[in-house]
Amino acid sequence: MSGLPEYRARLDAVDDQIAGLLGERFAICRDVARYKSAHGIPMMQPDRVVEVRSRYLARGADAGLPEDFSASLFEVLIAATCRMEDEIIAALEGAATEEAETA
């Protein structure tokens, strides 16, 4: 049992990095949503989703992750970021519509 605290500390450090990277990924997706809204680009880009999923699975395989885990993690990430992008774009479009109506 004496070695467990060292492993746990390493896991805690990795978990901190994962959370930080996920936060960074979501921040970038917020920027992407604002860009798409400003340029009239549809939120969903199916070809890009296929490309990113393929790359995600390949990176997971390179890291020795089980394919089903990588696929599930990707699905969770893409669903959450797409939902967030939808919400941001809808809010920005709603604000633009309100502005136009009051002008």
N, C-alpha and C positions, 0 to 999 in steps of 0.2 A: 504493500500500500504506500510505502514511502515515496515511490517514484510517480504516483498519480498526480500530485500537485504540479509537477513540472509539465506533464502532458496536458493537464487542464489549462495551465497558463499559456501553453503554445496554442491550444484550441481557442482560448479566449482571444488571443492576439489575431489569429486567422479570422475568427468571427467578426472582430472589429474591422478588419480590412474588407471583408465581404460586405458588411453593412455600409461602409464608406463608399465602396465601388458601386453598390446598388443605388445609393443616394446620388452619386455622380451620374449614373445612367439615367435616372429619373429626371435629374436637372437638365440633362441634354435633351431628353424627350420633351420637356416643357418648352425648351427653346425651339425645338423642331415644330411643335404644335403652333407656336406663335408665328414662325416662319411660314408654315403651310397656310395659316389663316390670312396672313398679310399678302400672300401671293396667289390665293385662290386654288391651292393644291389640295386635292382630296386627302382626308386623313388616311384612309386605307390604301396602301400601296402593295398589292398582293405579290408582285414579283420581288419586291424588297423583302417581304416576310419569308418567302421561299429561300432567297439567297442567305438571309441571316440565319434561318433555321439550319440550313445545310452547314454553314460555317460553325454554328454553335455545336452541332453534333460532332463535327470533325475535331473541334478543339476539345470537347469532352472526351472523345476517344483518345486523343493525344495525351490527355491528363490522366488516363486510366479510369475514367468514370463509366459506370454502366450506362448503356445507351438509353434505357428506359428512364433513368434518372435525368439525364441531360435533356431528353425530349420533354419530360414532365416539367422540368425547371423552365425550359424555354417557353412552354405553353403558358405557365403562370406569369412569367415576365411579359410576354407579348400581350396577354390579355389585360394585365394591369396597366401597361403603358399605353395601349390602344384606348382603353377606357379613359385614362387620364387625358390623352390627347383629345378625345371626343369632347370631354367636359370643358377643356380649355378653349377649343375652337368654338363650341356652342356659346360659351360665355362671351368670347370676343365678338362673335357674330351678333349676339343679343345686344351687346353694348353698342355696336355700330348701328344696328337697326334703331335702337332707342335714340341715339344721337341724331340720326337722319330724320326721325319723326319729330324731334323737338326743334330742328333747325328751320 
